[in-house]
Amino acid sequence: MPSQKIYKLWGQPFPSYTIDFSNGWHLIGAAYEENTLEEESIKVVFQYIDGSYQQAFTFLPGFGYWIKIGE
């Protein structure tokens, strides 16, 4: 992207969403509320902050996260 831009999205929020992930890395986001990481299969979570990746322990709304799923 050549520059920063704000996009407005609208619509009806959905109360929940469930998806099964295979083993490996996945990029996900948090939508409406803070969530803690309680799933045993999530091995590590990273978020990009201030120019570097840092380990995350909660999902905050409006951010994207790399999660690693293992057995």
VENSULKA-V811193 format. One line per field, one symbol per residue. phi: phi as a letter, one per 30 degrees, with the letter a starting at -180 (. if undefined). psi: psi as a letter, one per 20 degrees, with the letter a starting at -180 (. if undefined). A space follows every 10 residues. Layout:
phi: ???
psi: ???
This chain:
phi: .dadaccccb kddcdaabbc cddjcbcbbc cbbdbcccdd dddabbbcbh iadbdcbbcc eiccbccccb d
psi: phrqqpppqr apqqhrppqp qrqaqqprrp ghqpqqoiph iohqpqqopl jrpqpqiqpq pjqqqpqppr .
